[in-house]
Amino acid sequence: MYWRVPQTSWVKIAVAVAIGLLVSVMFQNLDGSQAGVRNRNGVLFFIAVASGFISVQYVILVFPHERPIFLREYGSNMYSIGPYFLGRMIAEIPAGLIVPTIFGSVIYFIVKLNTDFWYKFPLHSKN
């Protein structure tokens, strides 16, 4: 995560938990009926869309702070866009793994996507 601005890391986690709880409240206690299957499809779609918007939100939070620094360093020929982008993506790997895991685990257990075995969380969901 970001060591220079640790608030962004906490904001990422807080947003993931808040949206996870919001989704969980809307789709809690899914059952095996036809309506439950439709609701399960709805929650999976909502998870996919929310994950996309959460990742966009991070760029919106951090880009205004990094833009002047990047333009100054790019203008003095310290590096080009490729190495900056590659370094940025490598620095985002921990957040890219931790935040979606928190988001998914909050939703997974409250919505009860799989009620048989809790340890199969990353493997599959029960239909």
N, CA, C and O atoms as a DFTB+ gen file, in Angstrom:
508 C
 N C O
     1  1       0.841      -1.163       0.000
     2  2       0.000       0.000       0.000
     3  2       0.891       1.234       0.000
     4  3       2.104       1.117      -0.177
     5  1       0.334       2.367       0.187
     6  2       1.104       3.595       0.117
     7  2       1.689       3.951       1.470
     8  3       0.971       4.086       2.460
     9  1       3.007       4.100       1.496
    10  2       3.667       4.472       2.745
    11  2       3.738       5.984       2.892
    12  3       3.771       6.499       4.010
    13  1       3.760       6.700       1.763
    14  2       3.838       8.156       1.845
    15  2       2.525       8.764       2.306
    16  3       2.523       9.735       3.063
    17  1       1.422       8.212       1.864
    18  2       0.106       8.721       2.239
    19  2      -0.704       7.542       2.783
    20  3      -1.500       6.957       2.047
    21  1      -0.517       7.186       4.049
    22  2      -1.199       6.004       4.584
    23  2      -2.711       6.161       4.671
    24  3      -3.421       5.164       4.799
    25  1      -3.216       7.376       4.604
    26  2      -4.659       7.579       4.658
    27  2      -5.355       6.922       3.467
    28  3      -6.488       6.456       3.590
    29  1      -4.682       6.883       2.317
    30  2      -5.311       6.244       1.157
    31  2      -5.524       4.751       1.392
    32  3      -6.517       4.188       0.932
    33  1      -4.608       4.112       2.096
    34  2      -4.774       2.692       2.400
    35  2      -5.966       2.463       3.313
    36  3      -6.739       1.526       3.113
    37  1      -6.115       3.316       4.312
    38  2      -7.250       3.176       5.220
    39  2      -8.562       3.501       4.520
    40  3      -9.592       2.891       4.807
    41  1      -8.526       4.454       3.610
    42  2      -9.741       4.793       2.854
    43  2     -10.141       3.624       1.963
    44  3     -11.326       3.308       1.852
    45  1      -9.172       2.985       1.333
    46  2      -9.473       1.825       0.491
    47  2     -10.153       0.728       1.300
    48  3     -11.157       0.162       0.866
    49  1      -9.612       0.431       2.460
    50  2     -10.181      -0.625       3.295
    51  2     -11.551      -0.218       3.820
    52  3     -12.473      -1.034       3.832
    53  1     -11.696       1.019       4.250
    54  2     -12.984       1.483       4.769
    55  2     -14.061       1.464       3.696
    56  3     -15.196       1.074       3.966
    57  1     -13.720       1.878       2.484
    58  2     -14.694       1.860       1.387
    59  2     -15.078       0.423       1.051
    60  3     -16.253       0.138       0.822
    61  1     -14.110      -0.480       1.019
    62  2     -14.413      -1.878       0.723
    63  2     -15.346      -2.478       1.772
    64  3     -16.290      -3.190       1.428
    65  1     -15.089      -2.198       3.036
    66  2     -15.942      -2.719       4.112
    67  2     -17.332      -2.091       4.038
    68  3     -18.338      -2.787       4.175
    69  1     -17.390      -0.779       3.823
    70  2     -18.690      -0.092       3.777
    71  2     -19.545      -0.591       2.614
    72  3     -20.731      -0.867       2.796
    73  1     -18.966      -0.710       1.440
    74  2     -19.737      -1.197       0.290
    75  2     -20.076      -2.669       0.482
    76  3     -21.160      -3.108       0.099
    77  1     -19.166      -3.434       1.069
    78  2     -19.463      -4.836       1.359
    79  2     -20.630      -4.988       2.313
    80  3     -21.482      -5.855       2.121
    81  1     -20.676      -4.149       3.344
    82  2     -21.807      -4.200       4.276
    83  2     -23.099      -3.748       3.612
    84  3     -24.162      -4.303       3.889
    85  1     -23.020      -2.749       2.741
    86  2     -24.208      -2.292       2.018
    87  2     -24.772      -3.398       1.128
    88  3     -25.980      -3.638       1.119
    89  1     -23.903      -4.064       0.386
    90  2     -24.338      -5.173      -0.465
    91  2     -24.887      -6.308       0.391
    92  3     -25.889      -6.929       0.038
    93  1     -24.236      -6.575       1.505
    94  2     -24.673      -7.661       2.379
    95  2     -26.060      -7.402       2.957
    96  3     -26.860      -8.327       3.098
    97  1     -26.341      -6.160       3.289
    98  2     -27.667      -5.830       3.817
    99  2     -28.734      -6.032       2.740
   100  3     -29.833      -6.504       3.030
   101  1     -28.407      -5.674       1.506
   102  2     -29.392      -5.808       0.424
   103  2     -29.653      -7.254       0.049
   104  3     -30.779      -7.598      -0.307
   105  1     -28.640      -8.113       0.120
   106  2     -28.767      -9.487      -0.368
   107  2     -28.526     -10.529       0.713
   108  3     -28.000     -11.597       0.400
   109  1     -28.879     -10.280       1.952
   110  2     -28.552     -11.217       3.022
   111  2     -29.433     -12.464       2.971
   112  3     -30.573     -12.417       2.509
   113  1     -28.885     -13.575       3.455
   114  2     -29.571     -14.856       3.616
   115  2     -30.210     -15.369       2.333
   116  3     -31.427     -15.546       2.265
   117  1     -29.386     -15.605       1.319
   118  2     -29.890     -16.183       0.076
   119  2     -30.225     -17.649       0.297
   120  3     -29.525     -18.358       1.019
   121  1     -31.296     -18.089      -0.330
   122  2     -31.679     -19.492      -0.209
   123  2     -31.574     -20.168      -1.576
   124  3     -31.120     -19.553      -2.540
   125  1     -31.990     -21.419      -1.657
   126  2     -31.873     -22.196      -2.889
   127  2     -33.077     -22.116      -3.808
   128  3     -33.136     -22.844      -4.799
   129  1     -34.039     -21.252      -3.511
   130  2     -35.233     -21.139      -4.362
   131  2     -34.884     -20.409      -5.659
   132  3     -33.768     -19.921      -5.835
   133  1     -35.865     -20.347      -6.561
   134  2     -35.652     -19.656      -7.830
   135  2     -35.331     -18.173      -7.609
   136  3     -34.456     -17.616      -8.272
   137  1     -36.037     -17.548      -6.682
   138  2     -35.757     -16.144      -6.363
   139  2     -34.363     -15.994      -5.749
   140  3     -33.668     -15.012      -6.011
   141  1     -33.961     -16.962      -4.939
   142  2     -32.625     -16.929      -4.352
   143  2     -31.533     -17.032      -5.400
   144  3     -30.486     -16.397      -5.279
   145  1     -31.778     -17.839      -6.436
   146  2     -30.800     -17.965      -7.520
   147  2     -30.696     -16.650      -8.283
   148  3     -29.595     -16.216      -8.622
   149  1     -31.829     -16.013      -8.555
   150  2     -31.799     -14.707      -9.233
   151  2     -31.095     -13.664      -8.365
   152  3     -30.326     -12.846      -8.870
   153  1     -31.358     -13.697      -7.069
   154  2     -30.681     -12.766      -6.171
   155  2     -29.183     -13.040      -6.106
   156  3     -28.379     -12.113      -6.002
   157  1     -28.813     -14.315      -6.167
   158  2     -27.391     -14.682      -6.170
   159  2     -26.713     -14.130      -7.432
   160  3     -25.600     -13.608      -7.364
   161  1     -27.382     -14.247      -8.567
   162  2     -26.834     -13.664      -9.793
   163  2     -26.722     -12.148      -9.666
   164  3     -25.755     -11.546     -10.134
   165  1     -27.719     -11.539      -9.028
   166  2     -27.684     -10.094      -8.828
   167  2     -26.536      -9.657      -7.948
   168  3     -25.873      -8.662      -8.240
   169  1     -26.292     -10.386      -6.877
   170  2     -25.191     -10.010      -5.983
   171  2     -23.844     -10.213      -6.670
   172  3     -22.932      -9.412      -6.464
   173  1     -23.695     -11.248      -7.469
   174  2     -22.438     -11.453      -8.186
   175  2     -22.200     -10.339      -9.205
   176  3     -21.069      -9.883      -9.373
   177  1     -23.260      -9.901      -9.885
   178  2     -23.137      -8.781     -10.818
   179  2     -22.774      -7.504     -10.059
   180  3     -21.900      -6.749     -10.485
   181  1     -23.442      -7.272      -8.948
   182  2     -23.175      -6.072      -8.157
   183  2     -21.747      -6.074      -7.628
   184  3     -21.107      -5.024      -7.580
   185  1     -21.238      -7.238      -7.230
   186  2     -19.857      -7.347      -6.766
   187  2     -18.890      -6.968      -7.885
   188  3     -17.917      -6.250      -7.656
   189  1     -19.162      -7.455      -9.099
   190  2     -18.284      -7.142     -10.228
   191  2     -18.280      -5.648     -10.536
   192  3     -17.222      -5.056     -10.748
   193  1     -19.462      -5.045     -10.560
   194  2     -19.555      -3.615     -10.850
   195  2     -18.930      -2.787      -9.730
   196  3     -18.195      -1.838     -10.003
   197  1     -19.209      -3.131      -8.487
   198  2     -18.657      -2.382      -7.357
   199  2     -17.141      -2.485      -7.319
   200  3     -16.465      -1.512      -6.985
   201  1     -16.597      -3.644      -7.654
   202  2     -15.138      -3.791      -7.675
   203  2     -14.515      -2.854      -8.708
   204  3     -13.470      -2.252      -8.459
   205  1     -15.152      -2.735      -9.852
   206  2     -14.648      -1.810     -10.875
   207  2     -14.681      -0.370     -10.419
   208  3     -13.720       0.371     -10.624
   209  1     -15.774       0.033      -9.803
   210  2     -15.881       1.410      -9.344
   211  2     -14.970       1.698      -8.152
   212  3     -14.477       2.817      -8.011
   213  1     -14.744       0.716      -7.305
   214  2     -13.819       0.906      -6.183
   215  2     -12.403       1.150      -6.710
   216  3     -11.688       2.013      -6.199
   217  1     -12.003       0.395      -7.724
   218  2     -10.655       0.591      -8.266
   219  2     -10.520       1.948      -8.954
   220  3      -9.450       2.555      -8.902
   221  1     -11.570       2.430      -9.592
   222  2     -11.527       3.761     -10.203
   223  2     -11.429       4.846      -9.129
   224  3     -10.762       5.862      -9.325
   225  1     -12.083       4.629      -8.018
   226  2     -12.065       5.612      -6.941
   227  2     -10.650       5.828      -6.419
   228  3     -10.307       6.946      -6.036
   229  1      -9.823       4.791      -6.392
   230  2      -8.459       4.923      -5.898
   231  2      -7.648       5.846      -6.795
   232  3      -6.845       6.644      -6.312
   233  1      -7.858       5.734      -8.087
   234  2      -7.135       6.593      -9.018
   235  2      -7.562       8.041      -8.814
   236  3      -6.732       8.949      -8.859
   237  1      -8.842       8.255      -8.592
   238  2      -9.349       9.605      -8.383
   239  2      -8.758      10.213      -7.108
   240  3      -8.479      11.411      -7.069
   241  1      -8.566       9.403      -6.070
   242  2      -8.016       9.914      -4.811
   243  2      -6.534      10.255      -4.901
   244  3      -6.094      11.236      -4.300
   245  1      -5.760       9.468      -5.637
   246  2      -4.308       9.594      -5.606
   247  2      -3.754      10.405      -6.779
   248  3      -2.733      11.075      -6.626
   249  1      -4.391      10.359      -7.926
   250  2      -3.844      11.001      -9.121
   251  2      -3.584      12.493      -8.951
   252  3      -2.524      12.955      -9.375
   253  1      -4.485      13.276      -8.358
   254  2      -4.191      14.714      -8.218
   255  2      -2.934      15.005      -7.394
   256  3      -2.272      16.015      -7.631
   257  1      -2.596      14.149      -6.442
   258  2      -1.396      14.355      -5.626
   259  2      -0.125      13.958      -6.378
   260  3       0.930      14.559      -6.174
   261  1      -0.223      12.952      -7.242
   262  2       0.967      12.465      -7.937
   263  2       1.232      13.170      -9.258
   264  3       2.355      13.113      -9.759
   265  1       0.257      13.818      -9.827
   266  2       0.411      14.439     -11.143
   267  2       1.536      15.468     -11.190
   268  3       2.378      15.381     -12.083
   269  1       1.598      16.440     -10.273
   270  2       2.702      17.418     -10.354
   271  2       4.081      16.782     -10.214
   272  3       5.030      17.201     -10.876
   273  1       4.190      15.782      -9.362
   274  2       5.476      15.098      -9.173
   275  2       5.870      14.373     -10.454
   276  3       7.015      14.453     -10.899
   277  1       4.897      13.656     -11.049
   278  2       5.199      12.944     -12.291
   279  2       5.585      13.912     -13.403
   280  3       6.551      13.655     -14.122
   281  1       4.862      15.014     -13.566
   282  2       5.179      15.964     -14.627
   283  2       6.562      16.584     -14.434
   284  3       7.287      16.792     -15.406
   285  1       6.932      16.880     -13.186
   286  2       8.251      17.445     -12.913
   287  2       9.349      16.428     -13.252
   288  3      10.342      16.776     -13.891
   289  1       9.166      15.176     -12.825
   290  2      10.187      14.163     -13.084
   291  2      10.226      13.759     -14.555
   292  3      11.300      13.475     -15.084
   293  1       9.089      13.729     -15.213
   294  2       9.042      13.421     -16.639
   295  2       9.683      14.554     -17.444
   296  3      10.379      14.310     -18.429
   297  1       9.439      15.794     -17.012
   298  2      10.019      16.951     -17.689
   299  2      11.529      17.015     -17.559
   300  3      12.200      17.539     -18.448
   301  1      12.076      16.497     -16.477
   302  2      13.536      16.499     -16.299
   303  2      14.164      15.202     -16.815
   304  3      15.321      14.909     -16.516
   305  1      13.394      14.419     -17.597
   306  2      13.867      13.175     -18.238
   307  2      14.402      12.154     -17.248
   308  3      15.369      11.454     -17.548
   309  1      13.797      12.058     -16.083
   310  2      14.208      11.047     -15.108
   311  2      13.724       9.667     -15.535
   312  3      14.437       8.678     -15.366
   313  1      12.519       9.594     -16.086
   314  2      11.979       8.349     -16.616
   315  2      10.824       8.679     -17.540
   316  3      10.332       9.807     -17.578
   317  1      10.398       7.652     -18.294
   318  2       9.282       7.857     -19.214
   319  2       7.997       7.299     -18.593
   320  3       7.980       6.895     -17.430
   321  1       6.955       7.285     -19.365
   322  2       5.656       6.860     -18.864
   323  2       5.641       5.356     -18.554
   324  3       5.014       4.934     -17.582
   325  1       6.318       4.557     -19.363
   326  2       6.329       3.100     -19.175
   327  2       6.860       2.660     -17.813
   328  3       6.165       1.939     -17.097
   329  1       8.063       3.070     -17.435
   330  2       8.567       2.685     -16.110
   331  2       7.715       3.223     -14.958
   332  3       7.555       2.553     -13.938
   333  1       7.171       4.427     -15.120
   334  2       6.296       4.967     -14.070
   335  2       5.068       4.082     -13.908
   336  3       4.702       3.714     -12.792
   337  1       4.436       3.743     -15.023
   338  2       3.234       2.922     -14.969
   339  2       3.550       1.537     -14.404
   340  3       2.793       1.019     -13.583
   341  1       4.661       0.932     -14.834
   342  2       5.044      -0.383     -14.334
   343  2       5.325      -0.341     -12.830
   344  3       4.881      -1.220     -12.092
   345  1       6.054       0.666     -12.382
   346  2       6.320       0.805     -10.948
   347  2       5.054       1.037     -10.151
   348  3       4.902       0.525      -9.042
   349  1       4.160       1.801     -10.714
   350  2       2.876       2.070     -10.042
   351  2       2.062       0.786      -9.903
   352  3       1.467       0.543      -8.853
   353  1       2.030      -0.032     -10.944
   354  2       1.285      -1.287     -10.896
   355  2       1.906      -2.271      -9.906
   356  3       1.184      -2.970      -9.196
   357  1       3.223      -2.330      -9.852
   358  2       3.891      -3.210      -8.889
   359  2       3.613      -2.750      -7.459
   360  3       3.413      -3.572      -6.565
   361  1       3.603      -1.432      -7.248
   362  2       3.306      -0.908      -5.912
   363  2       1.862      -1.169      -5.509
   364  3       1.556      -1.218      -4.318
   365  1       0.972      -1.335      -6.476
   366  2      -0.449      -1.566      -6.195
   367  2      -0.787      -3.043      -5.948
   368  3      -1.922      -3.350      -5.583
   369  1       0.152      -3.949      -6.134
   370  2      -0.143      -5.381      -5.973
   371  2      -0.673      -5.715      -4.577
   372  3      -1.679      -6.418      -4.486
   373  1      -0.056      -5.253      -3.483
   374  2      -0.627      -5.593      -2.168
   375  2      -2.057      -5.088      -1.995
   376  3      -2.922      -5.821      -1.516
   377  1      -2.305      -3.849      -2.382
   378  2      -3.665      -3.309      -2.260
   379  2      -4.612      -4.039      -3.200
   380  3      -5.785      -4.233      -2.879
   381  1      -4.110      -4.439      -4.351
   382  2      -4.934      -5.170      -5.316
   383  2      -5.300      -6.562      -4.838
   384  3      -6.242      -7.159      -5.359
   385  1      -4.595      -7.084      -3.881
   386  2      -4.923      -8.394      -3.315
   387  2      -5.685      -8.291      -1.992
   388  3      -6.630      -9.043      -1.751
   389  1      -5.268      -7.359      -1.141
   390  2      -5.858      -7.262       0.197
   391  2      -7.270      -6.688       0.165
   392  3      -8.179      -7.252       0.775
   393  1      -7.463      -5.587      -0.531
   394  2      -8.762      -4.908      -0.527
   395  2      -9.868      -5.769      -1.142
   396  3     -10.937      -5.869      -0.541
   397  1      -9.668      -6.402      -2.319
   398  2     -10.735      -7.269      -2.834
   399  2     -11.007      -8.484      -1.945
   400  3     -12.141      -8.961      -1.886
   401  1      -9.992      -8.987      -1.259
   402  2     -10.205     -10.104      -0.348
   403  2     -11.079      -9.680       0.831
   404  3     -11.977     -10.416       1.239
   405  1     -10.817      -8.508       1.370
   406  2     -11.671      -7.991       2.449
   407  2     -13.084      -7.777       1.946
   408  3     -14.043      -8.166       2.613
   409  1     -13.226      -7.166       0.786
   410  2     -14.536      -6.905       0.189
   411  2     -15.304      -8.200      -0.033
   412  3     -16.481      -8.300       0.314
   413  1     -14.634      -9.189      -0.610
   414  2     -15.294     -10.468      -0.880
   415  2     -15.640     -11.244       0.371
   416  3     -16.687     -11.888       0.431
   417  1     -14.775     -11.194       1.373
   418  2     -15.057     -11.961       2.586
   419  2     -16.200     -11.356       3.389
   420  3     -16.964     -12.083       4.023
   421  1     -16.325     -10.031       3.369
   422  2     -17.454      -9.402       4.055
   423  2     -18.758      -9.855       3.418
   424  3     -19.702     -10.222       4.119
   425  1     -18.812      -9.831       2.104
   426  2     -20.044     -10.209       1.398
   427  2     -20.284     -11.713       1.476
   428  3     -21.412     -12.149       1.706
   429  1     -19.251     -12.495       1.290
   430  2     -19.374     -13.953       1.187
   431  2     -20.058     -14.576       2.395
   432  3     -20.943     -15.419       2.245
   433  1     -19.656     -14.168       3.584
   434  2     -20.189     -14.810       4.779
   435  2     -21.543     -14.256       5.204
   436  3     -22.365     -15.002       5.735
   437  1     -21.795     -12.974       4.986
   438  2     -23.077     -12.405       5.378
   439  2     -24.177     -12.812       4.409
   440  3     -25.291     -13.125       4.827
   441  1     -23.866     -12.809       3.112
   442  2     -24.856     -13.177       2.103
   443  2     -25.047     -14.690       2.052
   444  3     -26.055     -15.171       1.536
   445  1     -24.096     -15.432       2.579
   446  2     -24.111     -16.901       2.597
   447  2     -24.096     -17.480       1.183
   448  3     -24.984     -18.238       0.793
   449  1     -23.062     -17.102       0.426
   450  2     -22.917     -17.658      -0.914
   451  2     -22.582     -19.144      -0.862
   452  3     -22.897     -19.875      -1.801
   453  1     -21.958     -19.600       0.203
   454  2     -21.702     -21.016       0.408
   455  2     -21.881     -21.297       1.895
   456  3     -21.142     -20.766       2.724
   457  1     -22.844     -22.118       2.227
   458  2     -23.117     -22.375       3.640
   459  2     -22.524     -23.691       4.131
   460  3     -22.612     -23.988       5.323
   461  1     -21.923     -24.488       3.248
   462  2     -21.410     -25.787       3.665
   463  2     -20.095     -25.686       4.429
   464  3     -20.012     -26.067       5.597
   465  1     -19.079     -25.174       3.764
   466  2     -17.749     -25.162       4.345
   467  2     -17.152     -23.771       4.209
   468  3     -16.977     -23.288       3.090
   469  1     -16.837     -23.120       5.308
   470  2     -16.304     -21.764       5.266
   471  2     -14.930     -21.699       4.616
   472  3     -14.576     -20.676       4.031
   473  1     -14.152     -22.765       4.707
   474  2     -12.802     -22.731       4.176
   475  2     -12.755     -22.832       2.659
   476  3     -11.680     -22.705       2.073
   477  1     -13.893     -23.057       2.006
   478  2     -13.930     -23.076       0.547
   479  2     -14.250     -21.690      -0.014
   480  3     -14.650     -21.563      -1.171
   481  1     -14.075     -20.659       0.802
   482  2     -14.376     -19.287       0.409
   483  2     -13.817     -18.911      -0.968
   484  3     -14.580     -18.412      -1.794
   485  1     -12.551     -19.120      -1.255
   486  2     -12.065     -18.676      -2.573
   487  2     -12.337     -19.656      -3.706
   488  3     -11.986     -19.361      -4.848
   489  1     -12.940     -20.794      -3.446
   490  2     -13.029     -21.827      -4.465
   491  2     -14.311     -21.796      -5.285
   492  3     -14.244     -21.775      -6.514
   493  1     -15.466     -21.791      -4.652
   494  2     -16.716     -21.849      -5.404
   495  2     -17.873     -21.392      -4.526
   496  3     -17.735     -21.206      -3.317
   497  1     -19.018     -21.217      -5.179
   498  2     -20.212     -20.888      -4.423
   499  2     -21.266     -21.962      -4.681
   500  3     -21.316     -22.562      -5.755
   501  1     -22.080     -22.183      -3.703
   502  2     -23.107     -23.213      -3.778
   503  2     -24.312     -22.669      -4.542
   504  3     -24.765     -21.553      -4.286
   505  1     -24.824     -23.453      -5.473
   506  2     -26.018     -23.034      -6.239
   507  2     -27.270     -23.526      -5.603
   508  3     -28.362     -23.268      -6.110
